[in-house]
């Protein structure tokens, strides 16, 4: 069993930061990206052929909602406790505030999914900058259904644009696998990443991810010792971030704006973005 090197994890995480950190764009794009990855992990774990039913009144739907919520928390939660450390925007750490499970339930399951159940047309998620998922009966055939958007392969890279990294799919893979043991006979970092991702995500997503990593390989600076024998503790003490912050007024305002916009969309009330 091998784990990713702590220095590698730390540097990859910092490279994922938006060129202009802060504000609601980073939060919105990270939220949508995490939801997409969690959905794919859910499909891998359960073997369900999408669409997936998230009906809160049905046993299967409740189970799927719980599993999806856990996958979201697994992706973004760095440290649990009275003051949780979590990633609301890739490359940044937020201290405190609502735990990931509560955020996801109120922002996506309650607002986004509920709106989709009554939409007269297919409901794309997110609405901006481009969709990764489709929700609701018109798109999935299930009232509380969720599925991949047909253009997800084209749209996924957009959520990693305007970041400090030239190798976003390398860095995202490293962040996702930050504490996960990899069982394989890999000889290169790229092989290790693909073996690790294959344990979590579907073959379709892994094949796409592998292509992106191959295209980026020329830009990724070679790491002499990318693996270590114990799990990375890089986020056990996050003081190396330097500019960590509690969920301050700026972060809270960005989240509140996104939430209120979701309510307006739910009730079909026009507004200026």
C-alpha positions as CSV (number, residue, x, y, z in Angstrom):
1,X,0.0,0.0,0.0
2,X,1.4,3.4,-1.0
3,X,0.2,6.9,-0.3
4,X,0.8,10.2,-2.1
5,X,3.7,12.3,-0.8
6,X,2.7,15.1,1.6
7,X,4.7,17.8,-0.3
8,X,3.1,16.7,-3.5
9,X,-0.4,16.9,-2.0
10,X,0.2,20.4,-0.5
11,X,1.6,21.9,-3.8
12,X,-1.1,20.4,-5.9
13,X,-3.8,21.8,-3.6
14,X,-2.3,25.3,-3.7
15,X,-2.1,25.2,-7.5
16,X,-5.9,24.5,-7.7
17,X,-6.7,28.0,-6.3
18,X,-8.5,30.4,-8.6
19,X,-6.3,33.1,-10.2
20,X,-8.5,35.6,-8.3
21,X,-9.3,33.8,-5.0
22,X,-12.4,34.6,-2.9
23,X,-15.9,35.5,-4.1
24,X,-18.7,33.2,-5.2
25,X,-17.3,32.0,-8.6
26,X,-14.8,29.7,-6.9
27,X,-17.4,28.4,-4.5
28,X,-20.0,27.8,-7.2
29,X,-17.7,25.9,-9.5
30,X,-16.2,23.8,-6.7
31,X,-19.7,23.0,-5.5
32,X,-20.8,21.8,-8.9
33,X,-17.6,19.9,-9.6
34,X,-17.8,18.1,-6.2
35,X,-21.4,17.2,-6.8
36,X,-20.5,15.7,-10.2
37,X,-17.6,13.7,-8.8
38,X,-19.7,12.5,-5.8
39,X,-22.5,11.4,-8.2
40,X,-20.0,9.4,-10.3
41,X,-18.5,7.8,-7.1
42,X,-22.1,6.9,-6.1
43,X,-22.6,5.1,-9.4
44,X,-19.3,3.3,-9.0
45,X,-20.1,2.2,-5.4
46,X,-23.6,1.0,-6.0
47,X,-23.4,-0.3,-9.6
48,X,-26.6,1.6,-10.4
49,X,-27.2,2.4,-14.0
50,X,-28.2,6.0,-14.2
51,X,-30.5,7.9,-13.8
52,X,-30.4,7.6,-10.0
53,X,-33.5,8.1,-7.9
54,X,-33.2,10.6,-5.0
55,X,-36.8,10.6,-4.0
56,X,-36.9,11.4,-0.2
57,X,-40.1,9.5,0.3
58,X,-38.8,6.2,-1.0
59,X,-36.4,3.9,0.8
60,X,-34.0,3.6,-2.2
61,X,-34.1,7.3,-2.8
62,X,-33.3,8.1,0.9
63,X,-30.4,5.6,0.7
64,X,-29.0,7.2,-2.5
65,X,-29.3,10.7,-1.0
66,X,-27.4,9.6,2.1
67,X,-24.7,7.9,0.0
68,X,-24.4,11.0,-2.3
69,X,-24.1,13.3,0.7
70,X,-21.3,11.1,2.2
71,X,-19.3,11.2,-1.0
72,X,-19.6,15.0,-1.1
73,X,-18.3,15.2,2.5
74,X,-15.5,12.7,1.8
75,X,-14.3,15.0,-1.1
76,X,-14.4,18.3,0.7
77,X,-13.9,17.6,4.4
78,X,-10.3,17.9,5.6
79,X,-10.8,17.7,9.4
80,X,-13.9,17.1,11.5
81,X,-14.7,18.6,14.9
82,X,-16.4,21.6,16.5
83,X,-14.5,23.8,13.9
84,X,-14.5,21.7,10.7
85,X,-11.9,22.3,8.1
86,X,-13.4,22.0,4.6
87,X,-12.9,23.1,1.0
88,X,-15.6,25.4,-0.3
89,X,-13.4,26.6,-3.1
90,X,-10.6,24.5,-4.5
91,X,-7.2,25.6,-3.2
92,X,-8.7,27.4,-0.2
93,X,-9.5,26.1,3.3
94,X,-12.5,27.4,5.3
95,X,-12.7,26.9,9.1
96,X,-16.0,26.5,10.8
97,X,-19.5,27.1,9.4
98,X,-22.0,24.4,8.6
99,X,-20.6,20.9,8.0
100,X,-20.5,19.6,4.4
101,X,-23.5,17.4,4.8
102,X,-25.7,20.2,5.9
103,X,-24.5,22.6,3.2
104,X,-25.1,20.0,0.5
105,X,-28.6,19.1,1.8
106,X,-29.8,22.7,2.0
107,X,-28.1,24.0,-1.2
108,X,-28.6,21.1,-3.6
109,X,-31.0,18.4,-2.4
110,X,-33.5,20.9,-1.0
111,X,-33.2,23.7,-3.5
112,X,-31.8,22.4,-6.8
113,X,-33.4,19.0,-6.8
114,X,-36.8,20.2,-5.5
115,X,-37.0,22.8,-8.3
116,X,-36.2,20.2,-10.9
117,X,-39.2,18.0,-9.9
118,X,-41.6,20.6,-11.2
119,X,-39.7,21.9,-14.2
120,X,-41.6,21.8,-17.5
121,X,-38.2,21.4,-19.3
122,X,-35.0,19.5,-18.6
123,X,-33.2,21.0,-15.7
124,X,-29.4,21.5,-16.2
125,X,-27.1,21.7,-13.2
126,X,-25.3,24.0,-12.8
127,X,-26.9,26.7,-14.9
128,X,-23.5,28.5,-15.2
129,X,-21.0,28.4,-16.6
130,X,-22.2,25.1,-18.2
131,X,-24.0,21.9,-17.0
132,X,-22.5,18.7,-15.7
133,X,-25.7,17.0,-14.6
134,X,-29.4,16.9,-15.5
135,X,-32.2,16.7,-12.9
136,X,-35.8,16.0,-12.8
137,X,-38.5,14.1,-14.8
138,X,-38.1,15.8,-18.1
139,X,-34.4,15.0,-18.3
140,X,-34.3,11.6,-16.5
141,X,-37.8,10.1,-16.6
142,X,-37.8,10.1,-12.7
143,X,-39.4,12.9,-10.7
144,X,-36.3,13.0,-8.4
145,X,-33.9,11.7,-11.0
146,X,-30.3,12.7,-11.6
147,X,-27.9,11.8,-14.4
148,X,-24.9,13.0,-16.2
149,X,-25.3,15.7,-18.8
150,X,-24.7,14.5,-22.4
151,X,-22.0,17.2,-22.7
152,X,-20.2,16.5,-19.4
153,X,-16.9,15.6,-21.2
154,X,-16.8,19.0,-23.0
155,X,-18.0,20.9,-19.9
156,X,-15.9,19.4,-17.1
157,X,-12.6,21.1,-18.0
158,X,-14.4,24.5,-17.8
159,X,-14.6,24.1,-14.1
160,X,-10.9,23.9,-13.8
161,X,-10.2,27.0,-15.9
162,X,-8.7,30.2,-14.5
163,X,-6.6,28.5,-11.9
164,X,-3.0,28.8,-11.0
165,X,-2.2,25.3,-12.4
166,X,-1.2,24.1,-15.9
167,X,-2.0,20.6,-14.9
168,X,-5.5,20.8,-13.3
169,X,-6.5,17.1,-13.8
170,X,-3.2,15.9,-12.2
171,X,-3.8,18.3,-9.2
172,X,-7.4,17.4,-8.8
173,X,-6.6,13.7,-8.8
174,X,-3.9,14.3,-6.2
175,X,-6.4,16.2,-4.0
176,X,-9.1,13.5,-4.3
177,X,-6.5,10.8,-3.4
178,X,-4.8,12.8,-0.7
179,X,-5.3,10.2,2.0
180,X,-6.3,7.1,0.1
181,X,-4.0,4.1,-0.1
182,X,-3.2,2.9,-3.6
183,X,-2.7,-0.8,-4.1
184,X,-0.9,-1.4,-7.4
185,X,2.5,-2.0,-8.9
186,X,2.7,1.5,-10.3
187,X,6.1,2.8,-11.4
188,X,5.1,6.4,-12.2
189,X,2.9,9.0,-10.5
190,X,0.5,9.0,-13.4
191,X,0.0,5.2,-13.1
192,X,-0.6,5.6,-9.4
193,X,-3.2,8.3,-9.9
194,X,-5.1,6.3,-12.5
195,X,-5.1,3.2,-10.3
196,X,-6.3,5.2,-7.3
197,X,-9.1,6.9,-9.3
198,X,-10.3,3.6,-10.7
199,X,-11.1,2.5,-7.2
200,X,-13.4,5.4,-6.7
201,X,-14.9,6.4,-10.0
202,X,-16.6,4.8,-13.1
203,X,-14.7,3.6,-16.1
204,X,-16.2,6.4,-18.2
205,X,-14.9,9.1,-16.0
206,X,-11.5,7.4,-15.4
207,X,-11.0,7.0,-19.2
208,X,-11.7,10.7,-19.7
209,X,-9.4,11.7,-16.7
210,X,-6.6,9.5,-18.1
211,X,-6.7,11.3,-21.4
212,X,-6.5,14.6,-19.7
213,X,-3.6,13.5,-17.5
214,X,-1.8,12.2,-20.6
215,X,-2.2,15.6,-22.3
216,X,-0.9,17.4,-19.2
217,X,2.1,15.1,-18.6
218,X,4.5,17.3,-20.5
219,X,3.7,20.2,-18.2
220,X,3.9,18.3,-14.9
221,X,7.2,18.8,-13.1
222,X,8.6,15.3,-12.4
223,X,8.5,14.3,-8.7
224,X,11.4,12.1,-7.6
225,X,9.5,10.4,-4.7
226,X,5.8,10.8,-5.3
227,X,4.8,8.1,-2.8
228,X,5.3,7.4,0.9
229,X,4.4,4.4,3.1
230,X,1.9,6.2,5.4
231,X,-1.2,8.2,4.8
232,X,-0.6,11.9,4.2
233,X,-1.2,14.1,7.3
234,X,-0.8,17.3,5.3
235,X,-4.2,18.6,6.4
236,X,-3.9,17.6,10.0
237,X,-2.1,20.9,10.6
238,X,-3.1,23.4,8.0
239,X,-0.9,26.2,9.3
240,X,1.2,26.0,6.1
241,X,-1.8,27.6,4.3
242,X,-0.9,30.9,5.9
243,X,-4.1,32.7,4.9
244,X,-6.7,30.2,6.3
245,X,-9.8,32.0,7.5
246,X,-12.9,31.3,9.4
247,X,-16.2,31.5,7.4
248,X,-16.1,35.2,7.5
249,X,-18.6,37.8,6.1
250,X,-17.2,37.5,2.5
251,X,-17.6,33.7,2.4
252,X,-21.0,33.8,4.1
253,X,-22.3,36.5,1.7
254,X,-21.2,34.6,-1.4
255,X,-22.9,31.4,-0.1
256,X,-26.0,33.4,0.8
257,X,-26.2,35.0,-2.6
258,X,-25.9,31.6,-4.3
259,X,-28.7,30.3,-2.0
260,X,-31.0,33.2,-2.7
261,X,-30.4,33.0,-6.4
262,X,-31.4,29.3,-6.2
263,X,-34.7,30.2,-4.5
264,X,-35.5,32.8,-7.2
265,X,-34.8,30.2,-9.9
266,X,-37.0,27.7,-8.1
267,X,-40.0,30.1,-8.1
268,X,-39.2,31.2,-11.7
269,X,-38.6,34.8,-10.6
270,X,-36.4,36.6,-13.2
271,X,-33.3,38.4,-11.9
272,X,-30.1,40.0,-13.1
273,X,-27.0,37.8,-12.5
